[in-house]
């Protein structure tokens, strides 16, 4: 995840570079349930409104949570499917909070209602993220359900009324890019805290829909707009936060933007970005699916490392006998093609490897989703 607002603040008000602090354990994105009341076109879990067999029991979830806490996992992002369909979601969430985890809820927002908003508020989630992929009919088409946009907005409004930090996650494709400016306006109109731009990753139904991946020029235009909006909000002293995900080339593109617009900050931002280090799959980001399978991140459901019913997560995560995990933890990674010759590996870290695997059958091939030109991947000081 590229925290654009954090680095934009460094452009405007630089701070000293401090020693790098490496997390003791990864953030865990946990798909507690695969069932969902919507059928999103780009869903990486290929969810549906049915019960899926052999999902982890609540007692097993608690056992895994104990191991995660002992392993010093700092953050649990509870996801699905739609996590609010899990019969014990509030018990699980409360236990996680009581154990001292930072707990976030990743929802489609449609099931956040007047009936359960007090329960959600009482849990004290540090963040509630709601997926929105356009305005009105655009979003409804992605969700394949009329009225889902209005229901999601209502869910966000209820969270904001309760003082819960809420944000939207927008997955960029050619089919919804026309709504991007309106999505930024929505942030102001609804006083939403966080905007997460997610580039399409080739997992689940997202793999089947990769032909709708936004063209590179379109992606660059969106990123230019995002940089300018972020700069505007930061100058205004706004509390809004912008992050991007699933394309770590964003950080390199931002560095080039800084070089053009704030050349005196280029060296400082470059050093800060190198300290951040780019893609963290298999290192600082992990995924546990509804069956208990562990993956390097949420888009690697095609690659199981092991199952928490058979072995503790803490053991699975540290085991580098798996070739993919060994490569992801390697520094530098064994990259090929444009990624292998890129001068910004220290910033991007090879970007997401899922797209390379899906397109070329080789996790270490160049990332087909990198929108930087050949000249832009040549490092300059």
C-alpha positions in Angstrom: 0.0 0.0 0.0 1.3 3.4 -1.1 0.4 6.1 1.5 0.3 9.0 -0.9 -0.9 11.6 1.7 2.0 10.7 4.0 4.5 11.3 1.3 2.8 14.5 0.1 3.1 15.8 3.6 6.9 15.1 3.3 6.9 17.2 0.2 5.3 20.2 2.0 6.9 19.7 5.4 9.9 17.3 5.3 10.9 15.5 8.4 14.3 13.8 9.2 14.9 10.3 8.0 14.8 8.0 11.0 16.1 4.5 11.3 13.9 2.0 9.5 11.5 0.1 11.8 10.7 -3.4 10.5 7.3 -4.8 11.7 7.7 -7.9 13.9 4.9 -9.6 11.9 2.6 -8.9 9.0 -0.7 -7.2 8.8 -3.2 -10.1 8.3 -6.2 -9.7 6.0 -8.6 -12.4 7.1 -11.5 -13.5 4.8 -13.7 -14.9 7.6 -16.5 -15.9 5.3 -16.8 -16.3 1.5 -20.6 -15.6 1.3 -21.6 -12.2 0.0 -24.9 -10.5 -0.8 -23.4 -9.0 -3.9 -21.6 -10.4 -7.0 -18.9 -7.9 -7.8 -17.3 -8.3 -11.3 -13.7 -8.0 -10.0 -14.1 -10.0 -6.7 -10.8 -11.8 -5.9 -12.6 -14.4 -3.8 -15.3 -15.2 -6.4 -17.9 -14.9 -3.7 -21.6 -15.7 -4.0 -24.7 -15.5 -1.8 -24.5 -19.2 -0.7 -22.9 -21.0 2.2 -19.5 -22.4 1.5 -18.5 -25.6 3.2 -15.6 -26.3 5.6 -15.1 -22.7 6.7 -13.2 -22.1 9.9 -15.3 -22.4 13.1 -15.4 -19.6 15.5 -13.5 -21.6 18.1 -10.7 -22.3 15.5 -10.7 -18.6 14.6 -10.1 -17.8 18.3 -7.2 -20.3 18.4 -5.6 -18.8 15.4 -6.0 -15.3 16.9 -4.1 -16.5 20.0 -1.2 -17.6 17.7 -1.3 -14.3 15.7 -1.1 -12.3 19.0 1.8 -14.4 20.2 3.5 -13.8 16.8 3.0 -10.1 17.3 0.7 -9.5 14.4 -0.4 -5.8 14.8 -3.4 -5.5 12.6 -6.4 -7.7 11.6 -8.5 -6.6 8.6 -11.7 -8.6 8.8 -13.1 -9.2 5.4 -15.1 -11.6 3.3 -17.2 -12.2 1.2 -19.2 -9.8 3.3 -17.9 -10.1 6.9 -21.2 -8.8 8.3 -22.8 -12.0 7.1 -20.7 -14.0 9.5 -23.0 -15.0 12.4 -20.2 -14.3 15.0 -18.6 -11.2 13.4 -19.2 -9.0 16.4 -18.0 -11.6 18.9 -14.8 -12.2 16.8 -14.3 -8.4 16.4 -14.7 -7.7 20.1 -12.3 -10.5 21.1 -9.8 -9.1 18.6 -10.2 -5.6 20.1 -9.9 -7.0 23.7 -6.6 -8.7 22.7 -5.1 -5.4 21.5 -5.2 -5.8 17.8 -5.8 -2.8 15.5 -9.1 -4.0 14.0 -10.5 -2.9 10.6 -13.7 -4.0 8.9 -13.7 -4.4 5.1 -17.3 -4.3 3.9 -19.5 -3.6 0.9 -21.4 -1.2 3.2 -24.9 -2.4 2.2 -25.4 -4.3 5.4 -24.5 -1.4 7.7 -27.9 -0.3 8.8 -29.8 1.4 11.6 -30.3 -2.0 13.1 -26.6 -2.8 13.6 -24.7 0.6 13.6 -24.7 0.8 17.4 -23.1 -2.7 17.6 -20.5 -1.6 15.0 -19.8 1.6 17.0 -19.6 -0.3 20.3 -16.9 -2.6 18.8 -14.7 0.5 18.2 -13.3 -0.6 14.8 -10.3 1.7 14.1 -11.5 1.8 10.4 -14.4 0.7 8.3 -13.6 0.4 4.6 -16.4 0.3 2.0 -16.0 -0.7 -1.6 -17.4 1.8 -4.1 -16.6 1.5 -7.8 -18.4 4.5 -9.2 -21.4 6.7 -8.8 -25.0 5.3 -9.0 -25.6 3.1 -11.9 -21.9 2.5 -12.5 -21.4 1.1 -9.1 -24.6 -0.9 -9.3 -23.4 -2.5 -12.6 -20.2 -3.6 -11.0 -22.1 -5.0 -8.0 -24.7 -6.5 -10.3 -27.4 -5.2 -7.9 -29.6 -2.1 -8.4 -29.7 0.1 -5.3 -26.3 -1.1 -3.9 -24.7 2.3 -4.3 -27.4 4.1 -2.3 -27.2 1.3 0.4 -23.4 1.6 0.6 -23.5 5.4 0.9 -26.1 5.1 3.7 -23.7 2.7 5.5 -20.9 5.2 5.2 -23.1 8.0 6.5 -24.1 5.9 9.5 -20.5 5.3 10.3 -19.6 9.0 10.0 -22.6 9.9 12.3 -21.1 7.6 14.9 -17.7 9.1 14.6 -16.2 6.0 13.0 -13.3 6.5 10.6 -14.7 5.4 7.2 -13.2 5.2 3.8 -14.0 4.1 0.3 -12.1 1.6 -1.9 -12.3 2.3 -5.6 -11.0 -0.3 -8.1 -9.9 1.5 -11.3 -10.9 0.0 -14.6 -11.9 1.3 -18.1 -15.5 0.8 -17.2 -15.6 3.2 -14.2 -12.8 5.7 -14.9 -15.3 8.3 -16.1 -16.6 8.5 -12.5 -13.2 9.1 -11.0 -13.6 12.9 -10.6 -17.0 12.4 -9.1 -15.6 9.9 -6.6 -13.1 12.6 -5.4 -16.0 15.0 -5.1 -17.9 12.4 -3.1 -15.1 12.5 -0.5 -15.9 16.1 0.2 -19.7 15.9 -0.2 -19.9 13.1 2.4 -16.9 14.1 4.5 -15.3 10.7 4.0 -11.9 10.1 5.8 -10.0 7.9 3.4 -9.8 7.2 -0.3 -8.1 3.9 -1.4 -7.5 3.6 -5.1 -7.0 0.0 -6.0 -5.5 -1.0 -9.3 -7.1 -4.1 -10.8 -5.2 -7.2 -9.8 -5.6 -10.5 -11.6 -7.2 -12.7 -9.0 -10.6 -14.3 -8.8 -13.1 -12.6 -11.1 -10.6 -9.8 -11.5 -8.5 -12.3 -13.6 -11.4 -12.9 -15.9 -12.0 -9.2 -16.2 -8.4 -8.1 -16.8 -9.3 -7.0 -20.3 -11.1 -4.1 -18.7 -7.9 -3.0 -16.9 -7.5 0.7 -17.5 -5.1 1.6 -20.3 -1.8 3.0 -19.1 -2.5 6.5 -20.3 -5.8 6.4 -18.5 -4.0 5.2 -15.3 -1.4 8.0 -15.6 -4.1 10.6 -16.0 -6.0 9.3 -12.9 -2.8 9.4 -10.9 -2.0 12.9 -12.0 -5.5 13.9 -10.8 -5.0 12.1 -7.6 -1.7 13.8 -6.9 -3.2 17.2 -7.5 -6.2 16.5 -5.3 -4.0 15.2 -2.5 -1.8 18.3 -2.7 -4.9 20.5 -2.5 -6.3 18.6 0.5 -2.9 18.7 2.3 -2.6 22.5 1.7 -6.1 22.9 3.1 -5.2 21.0 6.2 -7.9 18.4 5.4 -8.0 15.2 7.4 -8.6 13.2 4.3 -6.1 10.4 3.5 -5.3 9.0 0.1 -3.6 5.6 -0.4 -3.2 3.4 -3.4 -2.8 -0.3 -3.7 -1.8 -3.2 -6.1 0.5 -1.1 -8.2 3.7 0.0 -6.5 4.7 1.8 -9.7 2.6 4.6 -8.2 5.4 5.5 -5.9 7.9 5.8 -8.8 5.4 7.8 -10.8 5.0 10.1 -7.8 8.7 10.5 -7.5 8.8 11.7 -11.1 5.9 14.1 -10.3 7.9 15.5 -7.4 10.9 16.0 -9.6 8.9 18.1 -12.0 6.9 20.1 -9.5 9.1 20.2 -6.4 12.7 19.5 -7.7 14.3 20.6 -4.4 12.4 17.8 -2.6 13.3 15.0 -5.0 16.3 13.6 -3.1 14.3 13.7 0.2 11.3 11.9 -1.2 13.4 9.3 -3.0 15.1 8.5 0.3 11.8 8.3 2.1 10.3 6.0 -0.6 13.3 3.7 -0.5 12.9 3.5 3.3 9.3 2.4 2.7 10.4 -0.3 0.3 7.4 -1.0 -2.0 5.5 -4.2 -2.4 5.3 -6.2 0.9 3.4 -9.4 -0.2 4.8 -12.4 1.7 6.7 -10.1 4.1 4.5 -7.5 5.8 1.1 -8.4 4.3 -0.5 -11.8 4.7 -3.9 -13.5 4.0 -5.9 -16.2 5.7 -8.9 -17.3 3.7 -12.3 -18.6 4.9 -11.0 -22.2 4.9 -7.8 -21.4 6.8 -5.4 -21.5 3.9 -2.6 -19.0 4.2 -1.5 -16.9 1.2 1.2 -14.4 0.5 -1.6 -11.8 0.1 -5.3 -11.6 -0.8 -4.7 -12.0 -4.5 -2.7 -15.2 -4.2 -5.6 -17.6 -3.6 -4.2 -19.8 -6.3 -1.2 -20.5 -4.1 -1.7 -22.1 -0.7 1.2 -22.0 1.7 -0.5 -24.3 4.3 -3.6 -24.3 6.5 -3.9 -23.0 10.0 -5.9 -26.1 10.9 -2.8 -28.1 10.3 0.0 -25.8 11.4 0.2 -22.5 13.3 0.3 -19.4 11.1 3.5 -18.3 12.8 5.2 -21.4 11.5 3.7 -21.2 8.1 4.8 -17.6 7.6 8.4 -18.1 8.6 8.8 -21.2 6.3 10.8 -20.3 3.2 10.8 -23.9 1.8 8.0 -22.6 -0.5 9.7 -21.2 -3.6 7.3 -18.3 -4.0 7.6 -17.2 -0.4 11.4 -17.5 -0.6 11.5 -15.2 -3.6 9.1 -12.7 -2.0 11.2 -12.5 1.1 14.4 -12.2 -0.9 16.0 -8.8 -1.3 16.3 -8.0 -4.1 13.7 -10.3 -5.5 14.6 -12.5 -8.5 12.9 -10.2 -11.1 13.1 -10.5 -14.8 12.4 -8.4 -17.9 11.7 -4.7 -17.4 11.3 -5.2 -13.6 14.7 -6.9 -13.4 16.4 -4.0 -15.1 14.4 -1.3 -13.4 16.4 1.3 -11.6 13.7 1.7 -8.9 13.6 -1.8 -7.4 14.4 -0.3 -4.0 11.2 1.8 -4.2 8.8 -0.6 -6.0 10.2 -4.0 -5.0 9.0 -5.5 -8.2 5.4 -4.5 -7.8 2.6 -7.1 -7.5 3.7 -10.6 -8.7 0.2 -11.9 -9.3 -0.2 -10.2 -12.7 3.0 -11.7 -13.9 2.0 -15.1 -12.8 -1.4 -14.9 -14.4 -0.2 -13.4 -17.7 3.2 -15.2 -18.2 3.0 -18.2 -15.9 6.1 -16.9 -14.2 5.8 -14.9 -10.9 9.2 -13.2 -11.5 8.5 -12.0 -15.1 8.0 -8.3 -15.6 4.7 -6.9 -14.2 2.3 -6.4 -17.2 0.5 -3.8 -15.1 3.5 -1.4 -14.8 2.5 1.8 -16.6 5.9 3.5 -16.4 7.7 4.1 -19.7 11.1 2.6 -20.5 12.7 6.0 -19.8 10.9 6.4 -16.4 12.3 3.1 -15.1 15.9 4.4 -15.7 17.0 5.8 -12.3 18.3 9.3 -12.1 19.7 11.1 -9.0 
